[in-house]
Amino acid sequence: MATRWRLCVCSLGILLLAPCSLSEEFSLAGSLHPVVEVVGQDVVLPCQLSPQAGLPSMDVQWRKAGPGFILVHEYMHEDTQDLPGEGYQTRTSLFLQEFSSGNVSLKLKQVQVADTGTYHCFVRNPQWTLEATTELQVAAVAPVFIDVLGPRGQGIGLACRSAGWFPKPELRWIGKNWQNLAMEIVTNMTQNVENLYSVVSHVTVTEGEDNGDISCIVRNGLLETERQSAIHLSGDIFPRVSPWLAAFWVMFTLVLIAAGTCAYLGYTAKRKASQKKRSKEEALLNLETEKKTWEAERQELHKTIASKEKKIKELEQASQKKGWFG
């Protein structure tokens, strides 16, 4: 009886410890180091189940860490479903034929800057659940171009342009005679809707004994990769000022000043003559007005005198008539 009881206790202990021992037999591993990939390429995020033994029932789920977890891809053994998460359609897949060897890695196609982050790989069966993480870092590089902007004072203006970098790149100018590069180098960086960086840098190069090649180098620190463009500057392209040309511009300036002075004096004299003529015309007009006024007054006076003479004659005639009849 004691023997049977002991066997029952041992059997019960074995049953209770079976899931623990089974889960301890398996392990899940991601990547110890960040996986780095270039924008537009495909990448495999590793996740390996050990030992390499196929399980009769196993679910696999990939999630991306963010504000919570974002479902990237899910495989459900019971429903035979192998589906990408929302926003990852046509971009994710698992290696189903390699499940038996423990390969539950995720293939992510056409990597974007927004894919940067930490990914969690979950493997679950009826007895246990395992988790592993892999970090993905996305990078982008682009060609570099140098444009010649033309004369800038006593030098030549150059512009270095490049678009489509991630993360934020570093830009520097290199010349054989660095002192011939103007101290003021203006560099601007912007990001587009896809979070890719564009960079534009302006510099003025002054003439030296041998300028040689001027290079613009843009570097991606994540990939430790550089892209560059170079231009050779010869002394012929720099603006030159000859003594004769300087004398010409001085004489030309003096001629312009003299012409301006003459024009001003002529305008002033003409204006004075015009004012004098206008004054004479106004004086003549005033005399004519006064003459007309005098003429009108003279005629009015003549009329008054004629009227008075008429009255005197009438009085004289009246007096004569009275003398006759008196």
TILUM-485352 format. One record per residue (C-alpha): residue number from 1; x, y, z. Coordinates in Angstrom, 3 decimals, padded with zeros to 6 digits, always signed. Layout:
# TILUM-485352
atom k=NUM; X=X; Y=Y; Z=Z
...
# end
This chain:
# TILUM-485352
atom k=1; X=+000.000; Y=+000.000; Z=+000.000
atom k=2; X=+002.840; Y=+002.393; Z=+000.859
atom k=3; X=+004.556; Y=+001.488; Z=-002.403
atom k=4; X=+001.440; Y=+002.334; Z=-004.419
atom k=5; X=+001.055; Y=+005.664; Z=-002.610
atom k=6; X=+004.675; Y=+006.469; Z=-003.295
atom k=7; X=+004.219; Y=+005.722; Z=-006.996
atom k=8; X=+001.145; Y=+007.953; Z=-007.187
atom k=9; X=+003.020; Y=+010.837; Z=-005.552
atom k=10; X=+005.937; Y=+010.424; Z=-007.950
atom k=11; X=+003.626; Y=+010.265; Z=-010.969
atom k=12; X=+001.824; Y=+013.408; Z=-009.828
atom k=13; X=+005.161; Y=+015.203; Z=-009.375
atom k=14; X=+006.243; Y=+014.178; Z=-012.859
atom k=15; X=+003.007; Y=+015.496; Z=-014.363
atom k=16; X=+003.338; Y=+018.819; Z=-012.524
atom k=17; X=+006.962; Y=+019.271; Z=-013.516
atom k=18; X=+006.491; Y=+018.194; Z=-017.138
atom k=19; X=+005.492; Y=+021.648; Z=-018.555
atom k=20; X=+008.353; Y=+023.331; Z=-016.717
atom k=21; X=+010.911; Y=+020.804; Z=-017.870
atom k=22; X=+009.516; Y=+020.975; Z=-021.394
atom k=23; X=+009.730; Y=+024.783; Z=-021.528
atom k=24; X=+013.250; Y=+024.640; Z=-020.149
atom k=25; X=+014.217; Y=+022.367; Z=-023.032
atom k=26; X=+013.530; Y=+025.115; Z=-025.595
atom k=27; X=+014.979; Y=+028.602; Z=-026.004
atom k=28; X=+014.320; Y=+031.459; Z=-028.400
atom k=29; X=+017.032; Y=+033.835; Z=-029.602
atom k=30; X=+016.923; Y=+037.007; Z=-031.674
atom k=31; X=+019.923; Y=+039.089; Z=-032.729
atom k=32; X=+022.440; Y=+040.212; Z=-030.127
atom k=33; X=+023.388; Y=+043.198; Z=-032.269
atom k=34; X=+021.164; Y=+045.658; Z=-034.179
atom k=35; X=+020.334; Y=+044.644; Z=-037.723
atom k=36; X=+021.176; Y=+047.484; Z=-040.139
atom k=37; X=+019.600; Y=+047.738; Z=-043.574
atom k=38; X=+019.366; Y=+050.326; Z=-046.352
atom k=39; X=+016.082; Y=+051.952; Z=-047.362
atom k=40; X=+014.359; Y=+050.076; Z=-050.190
atom k=41; X=+016.095; Y=+046.739; Z=-049.504
atom k=42; X=+014.703; Y=+043.537; Z=-047.946
atom k=43; X=+015.831; Y=+042.451; Z=-044.497
atom k=44; X=+015.518; Y=+039.283; Z=-042.380
atom k=45; X=+014.975; Y=+039.757; Z=-038.632
atom k=46; X=+016.390; Y=+036.584; Z=-037.079
atom k=47; X=+014.539; Y=+034.489; Z=-034.516
atom k=48; X=+015.712; Y=+030.949; Z=-033.835
atom k=49; X=+014.008; Y=+028.287; Z=-031.732
atom k=50; X=+016.342; Y=+025.739; Z=-030.165
atom k=51; X=+016.713; Y=+022.844; Z=-030.236
atom k=52; X=+015.810; Y=+022.393; Z=-033.895
atom k=53; X=+012.751; Y=+020.227; Z=-033.420
atom k=54; X=+009.428; Y=+020.658; Z=-035.137
atom k=55; X=+006.442; Y=+020.976; Z=-032.847
atom k=56; X=+003.011; Y=+019.606; Z=-033.697
atom k=57; X=+001.313; Y=+022.885; Z=-032.706
atom k=58; X=+003.081; Y=+026.256; Z=-032.663
atom k=59; X=+001.917; Y=+029.874; Z=-033.045
atom k=60; X=+004.314; Y=+032.654; Z=-034.094
atom k=61; X=+003.702; Y=+036.366; Z=-033.717
atom k=62; X=+005.905; Y=+039.341; Z=-034.534
atom k=63; X=+005.235; Y=+042.724; Z=-032.945
atom k=64; X=+006.977; Y=+046.077; Z=-033.082
atom k=65; X=+007.479; Y=+048.081; Z=-029.904
atom k=66; X=+005.886; Y=+051.521; Z=-029.988
atom k=67; X=+003.052; Y=+053.180; Z=-028.145
atom k=68; X=+002.037; Y=+049.693; Z=-027.033
atom k=69; X=+002.681; Y=+046.835; Z=-029.460
atom k=70; X=+002.038; Y=+046.984; Z=-033.216
atom k=71; X=+001.182; Y=+043.680; Z=-034.861
atom k=72; X=+003.541; Y=+043.027; Z=-037.771
atom k=73; X=+002.877; Y=+039.382; Z=-038.704
atom k=74; X=+001.003; Y=+036.440; Z=-037.181
atom k=75; X=+000.901; Y=+032.704; Z=-037.834
atom k=76; X=-001.852; Y=+030.659; Z=-036.190
atom k=77; X=-001.344; Y=+026.890; Z=-036.469
atom k=78; X=-004.871; Y=+025.892; Z=-035.502
atom k=79; X=-006.569; Y=+028.088; Z=-038.129
atom k=80; X=-003.716; Y=+027.742; Z=-040.605
atom k=81; X=-003.482; Y=+031.531; Z=-040.871
atom k=82; X=-000.353; Y=+033.325; Z=-042.010
atom k=83; X=-001.217; Y=+037.015; Z=-042.229
atom k=84; X=+000.655; Y=+040.351; Z=-042.100
atom k=85; X=-000.410; Y=+043.044; Z=-039.669
atom k=86; X=-002.288; Y=+046.163; Z=-040.666
atom k=87; X=+000.013; Y=+048.479; Z=-042.597
atom k=88; X=+002.388; Y=+045.631; Z=-043.529
atom k=89; X=+000.402; Y=+043.977; Z=-046.324
atom k=90; X=+002.623; Y=+042.430; Z=-049.036
atom k=91; X=+005.732; Y=+043.378; Z=-047.036
atom k=92; X=+006.126; Y=+040.558; Z=-044.503
atom k=93; X=+006.476; Y=+036.776; Z=-044.631
atom k=94; X=+007.698; Y=+033.840; Z=-042.527
atom k=95; X=+009.794; Y=+030.865; Z=-043.599
atom k=96; X=+007.084; Y=+028.251; Z=-043.023
atom k=97; X=+009.058; Y=+025.422; Z=-044.589
atom k=98; X=+011.854; Y=+026.037; Z=-042.091
atom k=99; X=+009.689; Y=+025.890; Z=-038.960
atom k=100; X=+010.822; Y=+022.298; Z=-038.484
atom k=101; X=+014.395; Y=+023.533; Z=-038.092
atom k=102; X=+013.334; Y=+026.236; Z=-035.610
atom k=103; X=+013.650; Y=+029.171; Z=-038.007
atom k=104; X=+010.810; Y=+031.602; Z=-037.186
atom k=105; X=+012.572; Y=+034.672; Z=-038.609
atom k=106; X=+010.623; Y=+037.511; Z=-040.250
atom k=107; X=+011.332; Y=+038.799; Z=-043.742
atom k=108; X=+010.495; Y=+042.485; Z=-044.131
atom k=109; X=+010.471; Y=+043.786; Z=-047.716
atom k=110; X=+011.239; Y=+047.267; Z=-049.042
atom k=111; X=+012.457; Y=+048.692; Z=-045.748
atom k=112; X=+011.340; Y=+052.223; Z=-044.873
atom k=113; X=+012.683; Y=+054.739; Z=-042.372
atom k=114; X=+009.501; Y=+054.236; Z=-040.338
atom k=115; X=+010.452; Y=+050.561; Z=-039.862
atom k=116; X=+013.243; Y=+051.536; Z=-037.472
atom k=117; X=+012.621; Y=+050.078; Z=-034.007
atom k=118; X=+012.632; Y=+047.012; Z=-031.726
atom k=119; X=+010.772; Y=+043.877; Z=-032.857
atom k=120; X=+009.495; Y=+041.133; Z=-030.550
atom k=121; X=+009.239; Y=+037.528; Z=-031.676
atom k=122; X=+006.713; Y=+035.394; Z=-029.728
atom k=123; X=+006.487; Y=+031.594; Z=-030.056
atom k=124; X=+003.711; Y=+029.783; Z=-028.232
atom k=125; X=+002.461; Y=+026.206; Z=-027.911
atom k=126; X=-000.006; Y=+024.671; Z=-025.424
atom k=127; X=+002.714; Y=+024.196; Z=-022.807
atom k=128; X=+004.834; Y=+027.408; Z=-022.937
atom k=129; X=+005.464; Y=+030.837; Z=-024.467
atom k=130; X=+008.874; Y=+032.201; Z=-025.427
atom k=131; X=+009.947; Y=+035.711; Z=-026.478
atom k=132; X=+013.014; Y=+037.210; Z=-028.181
atom k=133; X=+013.841; Y=+040.714; Z=-029.458
atom k=134; X=+015.732; Y=+042.124; Z=-032.453
atom k=135; X=+016.504; Y=+045.779; Z=-033.128
atom k=136; X=+016.283; Y=+047.119; Z=-036.685
atom k=137; X=+018.164; Y=+050.244; Z=-037.733
atom k=138; X=+017.432; Y=+051.741; Z=-041.141
atom k=139; X=+019.882; Y=+053.852; Z=-043.118
atom k=140; X=+019.928; Y=+055.655; Z=-046.460
atom k=141; X=+022.620; Y=+057.189; Z=-048.650
atom k=142; X=+022.399; Y=+059.301; Z=-051.800
atom k=143; X=+024.652; Y=+060.755; Z=-054.519
atom k=144; X=+026.364; Y=+064.104; Z=-053.979
atom k=145; X=+026.558; Y=+066.934; Z=-056.533
atom k=146; X=+028.539; Y=+070.194; Z=-056.701
atom k=147; X=+027.175; Y=+073.220; Z=-058.572
atom k=148; X=+029.250; Y=+076.239; Z=-059.627
atom k=149; X=+027.265; Y=+079.360; Z=-058.722
atom k=150; X=+029.614; Y=+081.858; Z=-060.400
atom k=151; X=+031.635; Y=+084.852; Z=-059.133
atom k=152; X=+031.136; Y=+085.852; Z=-055.503
atom k=153; X=+033.212; Y=+088.948; Z=-054.778
atom k=154; X=+036.845; Y=+087.945; Z=-055.345
atom k=155; X=+036.044; Y=+084.222; Z=-055.389
atom k=156; X=+033.844; Y=+081.520; Z=-056.884
atom k=157; X=+030.663; Y=+080.318; Z=-055.168
atom k=158; X=+030.036; Y=+076.569; Z=-054.913
atom k=159; X=+026.983; Y=+074.633; Z=-053.707
atom k=160; X=+026.953; Y=+071.003; Z=-052.540
atom k=161; X=+023.581; Y=+069.245; Z=-052.747
atom k=162; X=+022.353; Y=+065.788; Z=-051.780
atom k=163; X=+018.905; Y=+064.379; Z=-050.981
atom k=164; X=+017.808; Y=+061.053; Z=-049.430
atom k=165; X=+019.891; Y=+060.413; Z=-046.275
atom k=166; X=+019.070; Y=+058.740; Z=-042.977
atom k=167; X=+019.921; Y=+059.227; Z=-040.203
atom k=168; X=+021.075; Y=+062.867; Z=-040.230
atom k=169; X=+024.335; Y=+062.979; Z=-042.220
atom k=170; X=+027.551; Y=+064.939; Z=-041.715
atom k=171; X=+028.888; Y=+067.254; Z=-044.452
atom k=172; X=+032.357; Y=+068.716; Z=-044.856
atom k=173; X=+034.379; Y=+070.524; Z=-047.537
atom k=174; X=+037.969; Y=+069.527; Z=-048.287
atom k=175; X=+040.478; Y=+071.469; Z=-050.398
atom k=176; X=+044.181; Y=+071.259; Z=-051.090
atom k=177; X=+044.573; Y=+074.773; Z=-049.745
atom k=178; X=+041.992; Y=+074.922; Z=-046.979
atom k=179; X=+042.806; Y=+078.579; Z=-046.296
atom k=180; X=+041.360; Y=+079.403; Z=-049.735
atom k=181; X=+037.921; Y=+078.258; Z=-048.601
atom k=182; X=+035.935; Y=+081.100; Z=-047.114
atom k=183; X=+035.481; Y=+080.835; Z=-043.373
atom k=184; X=+031.716; Y=+081.268; Z=-043.708
atom k=185; X=+030.259; Y=+077.937; Z=-044.842
atom k=186; X=+026.461; Y=+077.845; Z=-044.718
atom k=187; X=+024.859; Y=+074.389; Z=-044.454
atom k=188; X=+021.122; Y=+073.656; Z=-044.211
atom k=189; X=+019.358; Y=+070.330; Z=-043.656
atom k=190; X=+015.661; Y=+069.488; Z=-044.085
atom k=191; X=+013.468; Y=+066.380; Z=-043.795
atom k=192; X=+010.692; Y=+065.297; Z=-046.154
atom k=193; X=+007.495; Y=+063.400; Z=-045.357
atom k=194; X=+009.427; Y=+060.103; Z=-045.478
atom k=195; X=+011.866; Y=+061.451; Z=-042.837
atom k=196; X=+014.755; Y=+061.427; Z=-045.332
atom k=197; X=+017.276; Y=+064.257; Z=-045.007
atom k=198; X=+018.321; Y=+066.706; Z=-047.725
atom k=199; X=+021.435; Y=+068.829; Z=-047.307
atom k=200; X=+022.631; Y=+071.970; Z=-049.117
atom k=201; X=+025.932; Y=+073.690; Z=-048.318
atom k=202; X=+027.373; Y=+076.906; Z=-049.802
atom k=203; X=+031.022; Y=+077.982; Z=-049.793
atom k=204; X=+033.132; Y=+080.633; Z=-051.540
atom k=205; X=+036.575; Y=+079.660; Z=-052.822
atom k=206; X=+039.216; Y=+082.351; Z=-053.322
atom k=207; X=+042.072; Y=+082.073; Z=-055.798
atom k=208; X=+045.304; Y=+080.460; Z=-054.609
atom k=209; X=+048.580; Y=+079.361; Z=-056.148
atom k=210; X=+047.114; Y=+075.940; Z=-056.833
atom k=211; X=+043.539; Y=+075.352; Z=-055.725
atom k=212; X=+043.423; Y=+071.864; Z=-057.214
atom k=213; X=+040.352; Y=+069.770; Z=-056.365
atom k=214; X=+037.653; Y=+070.950; Z=-053.985
atom k=215; X=+035.607; Y=+068.060; Z=-052.541
atom k=216; X=+032.281; Y=+067.877; Z=-050.750
atom k=217; X=+031.907; Y=+064.766; Z=-048.584
atom k=218; X=+028.659; Y=+063.573; Z=-046.978
atom k=219; X=+028.913; Y=+060.778; Z=-044.402
atom k=220; X=+026.403; Y=+058.323; Z=-042.939
atom k=221; X=+027.624; Y=+057.564; Z=-039.430
atom k=222; X=+025.396; Y=+054.501; Z=-038.999
atom k=223; X=+026.717; Y=+052.755; Z=-042.104
atom k=224; X=+030.137; Y=+054.413; Z=-041.804
atom k=225; X=+029.760; Y=+055.160; Z=-045.511
atom k=226; X=+030.681; Y=+058.306; Z=-047.421
atom k=227; X=+029.603; Y=+059.797; Z=-050.734
atom k=228; X=+031.536; Y=+062.643; Z=-052.303
atom k=229; X=+031.828; Y=+064.881; Z=-055.326
atom k=230; X=+034.866; Y=+066.878; Z=-056.443
atom k=231; X=+035.530; Y=+069.770; Z=-058.808
atom k=232; X=+038.816; Y=+071.096; Z=-060.159
atom k=233; X=+039.239; Y=+074.870; Z=-060.017
atom k=234; X=+041.850; Y=+076.475; Z=-062.267
atom k=235; X=+043.030; Y=+080.058; Z=-061.952
atom k=236; X=+041.311; Y=+081.022; Z=-065.233
atom k=237; X=+037.811; Y=+080.875; Z=-063.812
atom k=238; X=+038.439; Y=+083.349; Z=-060.990
atom k=239; X=+037.365; Y=+086.970; Z=-061.526
atom k=240; X=+040.265; Y=+089.292; Z=-062.309
atom k=241; X=+040.515; Y=+093.104; Z=-062.063
atom k=242; X=+043.109; Y=+094.764; Z=-064.385
atom k=243; X=+044.495; Y=+098.303; Z=-063.728
atom k=244; X=+043.104; Y=+099.493; Z=-067.080
atom k=245; X=+039.696; Y=+098.172; Z=-066.198
atom k=246; X=+039.832; Y=+099.919; Z=-062.830
atom k=247; X=+040.883; Y=+103.189; Z=-064.529
atom k=248; X=+038.072; Y=+102.777; Z=-067.026
atom k=249; X=+035.510; Y=+102.383; Z=-064.275
atom k=250; X=+036.912; Y=+105.443; Z=-062.468
atom k=251; X=+036.708; Y=+107.545; Z=-065.653
atom k=252; X=+033.278; Y=+106.169; Z=-066.416
atom k=253; X=+032.113; Y=+107.119; Z=-062.931
atom k=254; X=+033.542; Y=+110.647; Z=-063.311
atom k=255; X=+031.831; Y=+111.049; Z=-066.690
atom k=256; X=+028.543; Y=+109.956; Z=-065.169
atom k=257; X=+028.979; Y=+112.484; Z=-062.348
atom k=258; X=+029.861; Y=+115.285; Z=-064.818
atom k=259; X=+026.934; Y=+114.395; Z=-067.062
atom k=260; X=+024.639; Y=+114.374; Z=-064.065
atom k=261; X=+025.936; Y=+117.778; Z=-062.936
atom k=262; X=+025.464; Y=+119.278; Z=-066.392
atom k=263; X=+022.003; Y=+117.858; Z=-066.650
atom k=264; X=+021.121; Y=+119.299; Z=-063.259
atom k=265; X=+022.507; Y=+122.750; Z=-064.119
atom k=266; X=+020.698; Y=+122.707; Z=-067.468
atom k=267; X=+017.488; Y=+121.728; Z=-065.791
atom k=268; X=+017.929; Y=+124.497; Z=-063.187
atom k=269; X=+018.619; Y=+127.145; Z=-065.883
atom k=270; X=+015.671; Y=+125.992; Z=-067.942
atom k=271; X=+013.476; Y=+126.101; Z=-064.904
atom k=272; X=+014.578; Y=+129.653; Z=-064.075
atom k=273; X=+013.982; Y=+130.770; Z=-067.684
atom k=274; X=+010.573; Y=+129.180; Z=-067.603
atom k=275; X=+009.756; Y=+130.935; Z=-064.346
atom k=276; X=+010.963; Y=+134.283; Z=-065.799
atom k=277; X=+008.879; Y=+133.830; Z=-068.927
atom k=278; X=+005.879; Y=+132.930; Z=-066.824
atom k=279; X=+006.421; Y=+136.094; Z=-064.733
atom k=280; X=+006.518; Y=+138.254; Z=-067.896
atom k=281; X=+003.382; Y=+136.635; Z=-069.227
atom k=282; X=+001.648; Y=+137.234; Z=-065.927
atom k=283; X=+002.769; Y=+140.911; Z=-065.949
atom k=284; X=+001.483; Y=+141.389; Z=-069.510
atom k=285; X=-001.754; Y=+139.718; Z=-068.544
atom k=286; X=-002.107; Y=+142.063; Z=-065.580
atom k=287; X=-001.437; Y=+145.126; Z=-067.796
atom k=288; X=-004.004; Y=+143.954; Z=-070.296
atom k=289; X=-006.515; Y=+143.470; Z=-067.509
atom k=290; X=-005.796; Y=+146.926; Z=-066.108
atom k=291; X=-006.083; Y=+148.462; Z=-069.616
atom k=292; X=-009.482; Y=+146.867; Z=-070.078
atom k=293; X=-010.520; Y=+148.118; Z=-066.668
atom k=294; X=-009.368; Y=+151.664; Z=-067.508
atom k=295; X=-011.142; Y=+151.558; Z=-070.857
atom k=296; X=-014.349; Y=+150.468; Z=-069.203
atom k=297; X=-014.042; Y=+153.244; Z=-066.627
atom k=298; X=-013.296; Y=+155.824; Z=-069.405
atom k=299; X=-016.390; Y=+154.780; Z=-071.356
atom k=300; X=-018.457; Y=+154.938; Z=-068.197
atom k=301; X=-017.080; Y=+158.432; Z=-067.506
atom k=302; X=-017.885; Y=+159.555; Z=-071.076
atom k=303; X=-021.415; Y=+158.288; Z=-070.633
atom k=304; X=-021.741; Y=+160.206; Z=-067.371
atom k=305; X=-020.399; Y=+163.432; Z=-068.945
atom k=306; X=-022.672; Y=+163.072; Z=-071.964
atom k=307; X=-025.625; Y=+162.567; Z=-069.663
atom k=308; X=-024.758; Y=+165.655; Z=-067.643
atom k=309; X=-024.236; Y=+167.763; Z=-070.803
atom k=310; X=-027.647; Y=+166.670; Z=-072.023
atom k=311; X=-029.253; Y=+167.744; Z=-068.770
atom k=312; X=-027.492; Y=+171.139; Z=-068.948
atom k=313; X=-028.789; Y=+171.711; Z=-072.473
atom k=314; X=-032.269; Y=+170.786; Z=-071.379
atom k=315; X=-032.033; Y=+173.273; Z=-068.502
atom k=316; X=-030.781; Y=+176.014; Z=-070.813
atom k=317; X=-033.611; Y=+175.407; Z=-073.245
atom k=318; X=-036.088; Y=+175.503; Z=-070.410
atom k=319; X=-034.655; Y=+178.822; Z=-069.215
atom k=320; X=-034.886; Y=+180.362; Z=-072.659
atom k=321; X=-038.522; Y=+179.364; Z=-073.007
atom k=322; X=-039.307; Y=+181.018; Z=-069.700
atom k=323; X=-037.610; Y=+184.251; Z=-070.894
atom k=324; X=-039.697; Y=+184.419; Z=-074.009
atom k=325; X=-042.961; Y=+184.056; Z=-072.232
atom k=326; X=-041.940; Y=+186.208; Z=-069.231
# end
